[in-house]
Structure formats: structure tokens, C-alpha cells
Amino acid sequence: MPKVIASAKALIQNQNKFLIIKELTYKSHVWDLPGGKVEYGENPEDTVKREVQEELDIQINLSKSIGLWWFFSANHRHQVICHTFLAQPEPGFKINTSKNPSDEQITDWQWLTKTELLKQNAPGLTESFKKMLQKADL
């Protein structure tokens, strides 16, 4: 039976733009927000801070929860529910994907405005993501 996985994601804002990352998963590239799976006993706020540190080697401050969105894995073996937080990077941050302990293959990243994000037709940025983003007070 397919699984449903809880995750926590960060919509990282810097100078009115938001960070998306491009990741190689199951032989295809998808655009996503930084973040990942909630571990047993971990709260979503701690999860998203840990995952962003692991993936990008930056510290973030969480502003608020902005909603939920979901996607189905590339191999369709599970559904991921994403609790998403608005976040800001610590001053003087520099993104570094080479220290990722999970060896996730982050191949690119972009800073986009909310309007640009809503216009994206990239794999990974689902309709549920766009609905959440439209409703979010950013």
C-alpha cells in the first residue's frame, strides 16, 4: 500500500524573491522548496531548519506557517504532504550544496518573485503548491 509522508518545507524569502531548488530524483529533475521528511519525535519547525541546513548549508529564521501542499513521488509509491513555512536566511548567508549529508542531488537553484513562481510550469511545482502560494500573505 502506498505511504503518505509528512514533510516540512521552507519558502525562503530574500529581497522580495523566493528560493526554489532543482533536484535530481528517480532519473528526472524536479523543482521544489528546500526541506524534507519529518522524523519521528521531531516537530515541523525543527525539521525544516535541519533540512535547510543539510541541503543548503544556511541557517534560517521562520516567520510563520503559510499552509499545506502535496505531491506524488516521481515513482508514484508515496504522497508527500508539505507543511510550509515562510523563512528568511541569516544575514551574510551563502548557499552551499556540497555539504549535503544525504547526498541529495541539488543541481540548481533560483530566486523568483511570487508572480514568477505562480507562472512556473516546472515539474514539482504542483497546482496545490500554487494554490497555497496564491492564498499566502507574504
LOGU-407422 format. One record per residue (C-alpha): residue number from 1; chain; y, x, z. Coordinates in steps of 0.2 Angstrom, whole numbers, plus 5000, padded with zeros to 4 digits. Layout:
% LOGU-407422
<site pos="NUM" unit="A" yy="Y" xx="X" zz="Z"/>
...
***
This chain:
% LOGU-407422
<site pos="1" unit="A" yy="5000" xx="5000" zz="5000"/>
<site pos="2" unit="A" yy="5017" xx="5007" zz="4996"/>
<site pos="3" unit="A" yy="5028" xx="5013" zz="5010"/>
<site pos="4" unit="A" yy="5046" xx="5009" zz="5015"/>
<site pos="5" unit="A" yy="5056" xx="5024" zz="5021"/>
<site pos="6" unit="A" yy="5071" xx="5024" zz="5032"/>
<site pos="7" unit="A" yy="5084" xx="5037" zz="5027"/>
<site pos="8" unit="A" yy="5102" xx="5041" zz="5031"/>
<site pos="9" unit="A" yy="5115" xx="5047" zz="5018"/>
<site pos="10" unit="A" yy="5132" xx="5054" zz="5018"/>
<site pos="11" unit="A" yy="5146" xx="5048" zz="5007"/>
<site pos="12" unit="A" yy="5156" xx="5064" zz="5009"/>
<site pos="13" unit="A" yy="5175" xx="5062" zz="5006"/>
<site pos="14" unit="A" yy="5187" xx="5076" zz="5002"/>
<site pos="15" unit="A" yy="5204" xx="5073" zz="4995"/>
<site pos="16" unit="A" yy="5200" xx="5056" zz="4989"/>
<site pos="17" unit="A" yy="5184" xx="5061" zz="4980"/>
<site pos="18" unit="A" yy="5166" xx="5059" zz="4985"/>
<site pos="19" unit="A" yy="5151" xx="5071" zz="4983"/>
<site pos="20" unit="A" yy="5136" xx="5067" zz="4973"/>
<site pos="21" unit="A" yy="5121" xx="5079" zz="4971"/>
<site pos="22" unit="A" yy="5109" xx="5081" zz="4957"/>
<site pos="23" unit="A" yy="5091" xx="5084" zz="4962"/>
<site pos="24" unit="A" yy="5075" xx="5088" zz="4953"/>
<site pos="25" unit="A" yy="5062" xx="5076" zz="4959"/>
<site pos="26" unit="A" yy="5045" xx="5072" zz="4950"/>
<site pos="27" unit="A" yy="5050" xx="5081" zz="4934"/>
<site pos="28" unit="A" yy="5066" xx="5071" zz="4932"/>
<site pos="29" unit="A" yy="5084" xx="5074" zz="4938"/>
<site pos="30" unit="A" yy="5092" xx="5060" zz="4948"/>
<site pos="31" unit="A" yy="5110" xx="5059" zz="4956"/>
<site pos="32" unit="A" yy="5110" xx="5055" zz="4974"/>
<site pos="33" unit="A" yy="5120" xx="5056" zz="4990"/>
<site pos="34" unit="A" yy="5116" xx="5070" zz="5002"/>
<site pos="35" unit="A" yy="5104" xx="5065" zz="5016"/>
<site pos="36" unit="A" yy="5086" xx="5061" zz="5019"/>
<site pos="37" unit="A" yy="5072" xx="5054" zz="5029"/>
<site pos="38" unit="A" yy="5074" xx="5048" zz="5047"/>
<site pos="39" unit="A" yy="5061" xx="5057" zz="5058"/>
<site pos="40" unit="A" yy="5053" xx="5048" zz="5072"/>
<site pos="41" unit="A" yy="5064" xx="5048" zz="5088"/>
<site pos="42" unit="A" yy="5079" xx="5053" zz="5078"/>
<site pos="43" unit="A" yy="5095" xx="5042" zz="5076"/>
<site pos="44" unit="A" yy="5103" xx="5040" zz="5059"/>
<site pos="45" unit="A" yy="5119" xx="5049" zz="5064"/>
<site pos="46" unit="A" yy="5109" xx="5064" zz="5069"/>
<site pos="47" unit="A" yy="5098" xx="5063" zz="5053"/>
<site pos="48" unit="A" yy="5112" xx="5063" zz="5041"/>
<site pos="49" unit="A" yy="5121" xx="5078" zz="5050"/>
<site pos="50" unit="A" yy="5104" xx="5088" zz="5050"/>
<site pos="51" unit="A" yy="5100" xx="5084" zz="5032"/>
<site pos="52" unit="A" yy="5118" xx="5088" zz="5025"/>
<site pos="53" unit="A" yy="5117" xx="5105" zz="5035"/>
<site pos="54" unit="A" yy="5100" xx="5109" zz="5027"/>
<site pos="55" unit="A" yy="5104" xx="5103" zz="5009"/>
<site pos="56" unit="A" yy="5122" xx="5110" zz="5008"/>
<site pos="57" unit="A" yy="5125" xx="5122" zz="5022"/>
<site pos="58" unit="A" yy="5140" xx="5112" zz="5028"/>
<site pos="59" unit="A" yy="5145" xx="5103" zz="5044"/>
<site pos="60" unit="A" yy="5151" xx="5085" zz="5043"/>
<site pos="61" unit="A" yy="5161" xx="5073" zz="5054"/>
<site pos="62" unit="A" yy="5155" xx="5055" zz="5052"/>
<site pos="63" unit="A" yy="5169" xx="5042" zz="5051"/>
<site pos="64" unit="A" yy="5159" xx="5025" zz="5050"/>
<site pos="65" unit="A" yy="5144" xx="5017" zz="5044"/>
<site pos="66" unit="A" yy="5148" xx="5009" zz="5027"/>
<site pos="67" unit="A" yy="5132" xx="5000" zz="5023"/>
<site pos="68" unit="A" yy="5114" xx="5000" zz="5016"/>
<site pos="69" unit="A" yy="5107" xx="5003" zz="4998"/>
<site pos="70" unit="A" yy="5090" xx="5006" zz="4992"/>
<site pos="71" unit="A" yy="5080" xx="5014" zz="4978"/>
<site pos="72" unit="A" yy="5062" xx="5016" zz="4972"/>
<site pos="73" unit="A" yy="5055" xx="5033" zz="4971"/>
<site pos="74" unit="A" yy="5053" xx="5041" zz="4954"/>
<site pos="75" unit="A" yy="5034" xx="5039" zz="4956"/>
<site pos="76" unit="A" yy="5035" xx="5021" zz="4962"/>
<site pos="77" unit="A" yy="5025" xx="5025" zz="4978"/>
<site pos="78" unit="A" yy="5038" xx="5020" zz="4990"/>
<site pos="79" unit="A" yy="5055" xx="5012" zz="4993"/>
<site pos="80" unit="A" yy="5069" xx="5021" zz="5002"/>
<site pos="81" unit="A" yy="5082" xx="5011" zz="5012"/>
<site pos="82" unit="A" yy="5098" xx="5021" zz="5014"/>
<site pos="83" unit="A" yy="5109" xx="5019" zz="5029"/>
<site pos="84" unit="A" yy="5125" xx="5027" zz="5023"/>
<site pos="85" unit="A" yy="5140" xx="5035" zz="5032"/>
<site pos="86" unit="A" yy="5157" xx="5039" zz="5027"/>
<site pos="87" unit="A" yy="5159" xx="5058" zz="5031"/>
<site pos="88" unit="A" yy="5172" xx="5072" zz="5030"/>
<site pos="89" unit="A" yy="5167" xx="5091" zz="5029"/>
<site pos="90" unit="A" yy="5173" xx="5103" zz="5042"/>
<site pos="91" unit="A" yy="5189" xx="5112" zz="5036"/>
<site pos="92" unit="A" yy="5185" xx="5128" zz="5026"/>
<site pos="93" unit="A" yy="5168" xx="5121" zz="5020"/>
<site pos="94" unit="A" yy="5159" xx="5130" zz="5006"/>
<site pos="95" unit="A" yy="5143" xx="5121" zz="4998"/>
<site pos="96" unit="A" yy="5128" xx="5132" zz="4998"/>
<site pos="97" unit="A" yy="5111" xx="5125" zz="4992"/>
<site pos="98" unit="A" yy="5102" xx="5141" zz="4993"/>
<site pos="99" unit="A" yy="5098" xx="5140" zz="5011"/>
<site pos="100" unit="A" yy="5088" xx="5123" zz="5010"/>
<site pos="101" unit="A" yy="5073" xx="5125" zz="5021"/>
<site pos="102" unit="A" yy="5064" xx="5110" zz="5012"/>
<site pos="103" unit="A" yy="5067" xx="5119" zz="4995"/>
<site pos="104" unit="A" yy="5073" xx="5103" zz="4988"/>
<site pos="105" unit="A" yy="5079" xx="5107" zz="4970"/>
<site pos="106" unit="A" yy="5098" xx="5103" zz="4970"/>
<site pos="107" unit="A" yy="5103" xx="5108" zz="4953"/>
<site pos="108" unit="A" yy="5121" xx="5102" zz="4953"/>
<site pos="109" unit="A" yy="5135" xx="5093" zz="4962"/>
<site pos="110" unit="A" yy="5151" xx="5084" zz="4958"/>
<site pos="111" unit="A" yy="5166" xx="5077" zz="4966"/>
<site pos="112" unit="A" yy="5171" xx="5060" zz="4959"/>
<site pos="113" unit="A" yy="5183" xx="5046" zz="4963"/>
<site pos="114" unit="A" yy="5177" xx="5029" zz="4969"/>
<site pos="115" unit="A" yy="5181" xx="5022" zz="4952"/>
<site pos="116" unit="A" yy="5171" xx="5036" zz="4943"/>
<site pos="117" unit="A" yy="5156" xx="5033" zz="4954"/>
<site pos="118" unit="A" yy="5156" xx="5015" zz="4950"/>
<site pos="119" unit="A" yy="5156" xx="5019" zz="4932"/>
<site pos="120" unit="A" yy="5142" xx="5031" zz="4933"/>
<site pos="121" unit="A" yy="5126" xx="5026" zz="4924"/>
<site pos="122" unit="A" yy="5116" xx="5041" zz="4931"/>
<site pos="123" unit="A" yy="5098" xx="5039" zz="4937"/>
<site pos="124" unit="A" yy="5098" xx="5037" zz="4955"/>
<site pos="125" unit="A" yy="5114" xx="5028" zz="4957"/>
<site pos="126" unit="A" yy="5107" xx="5011" zz="4958"/>
<site pos="127" unit="A" yy="5115" xx="4994" zz="4957"/>
<site pos="128" unit="A" yy="5113" xx="4992" zz="4976"/>
<site pos="129" unit="A" yy="5122" xx="5008" zz="4979"/>
<site pos="130" unit="A" yy="5136" xx="5002" zz="4968"/>
<site pos="131" unit="A" yy="5137" xx="4985" zz="4977"/>
<site pos="132" unit="A" yy="5138" xx="4994" zz="4994"/>
<site pos="133" unit="A" yy="5152" xx="5006" zz="4987"/>
<site pos="134" unit="A" yy="5162" xx="4991" zz="4980"/>
<site pos="135" unit="A" yy="5162" xx="4982" zz="4997"/>
<site pos="136" unit="A" yy="5166" xx="4998" zz="5007"/>
<site pos="137" unit="A" yy="5183" xx="5000" zz="5014"/>
<site pos="138" unit="A" yy="5186" xx="5018" zz="5010"/>
***
